[in-house]
Structures are given as structure tokens and as C-alpha cells.
Amino acid sequence: MEEHRTTCEREGRYVEAEMAKNRIAELKEQNFNREQEELIFMHEQQREECEQAHIKQYQDFNEHWDNELQQAQQDDQNEILAMEEKHTQDLEQNRQHLESTLPAKYKQSTELLNLRKIQDQMAKQKSYQQAHQVQVRA
């Protein structure tokens, strides 16, 4: 097109050269606008890809930590169950130990034995009122 304008200018066809010059300017402007639109389109496409990547990364992050939290809660639950089981076993072992080491029949205190003796003496003496009072204290 530039060649045609130059030829027209050399041959003195200035109106045609002017039209060629205008057409060249118009084509340059169209080309500039097209390139600018392509650049804007590419920029928007890159921005959307970046946003999608960010959203995906955020979702992956949340999914990872949700899994970590769920695993930690499961581990905690397992630890609690194991601890409860251990406490139950320890309690049973302590109960068995106490049953085996403590005497089955308890030794009565000297004071209790003395009160029972007094109670029996009062009953033999027919002092039932006093025997009952001693019995209540024992």
C-alpha cells in the first residue's frame, strides 16, 4: 500500500496518494486496535488463569488442613479410647490387688469390743435401757 502511495505521488496523482495515505493510516489504526484488543484479551486470560490457580491452591490448602484436622481428631479419639481402656485395666488390677492383700474379715477395734462387753453385762443385769444406749453407741 505504501508503494502505491509513493507511485501515485511520483506520478502526480495526489488525490489518489491522499486516499492511499488515509487508507494506510486507517489500516495502521485498525492494526493497533486489533493488537491492543489481543493484548487485553491475553491479559484477561492470564488474569483468569491466575485466579483459577489461586482458587485451586486455596481449595487444596483447605482440603489438606481439613484432612489434617480430621486425622488429628481421629488420633485424639483413639488416644482417649486407649487411655480409658488402660484406666479400666489399672482399676481392675488395683481392685484385685486390694482384695488379695486386705483381710476378708476386719479386726474390730478395742473400743467396739469393750462397748459390746458392756452391752452384754447390762443385758445380763437386766438394765435393758442402758444396754440399748450402749448398743446405739456401738
Secondary structure, DSSP 8 states (H G I E B T S, - for coil): -HHHHHHHHHHT-HHHHHHHHHHHHHHHHHHHHHHHHHHHHHHHHHHHHHHHHHHHHHHHHHHHHHHHHHHHHHHHHHHHHHHHHHHHHHHHHHHHHHHHHS-SS----HHHHHHHHHHHHHHHTT-HHHHHHHHHH-
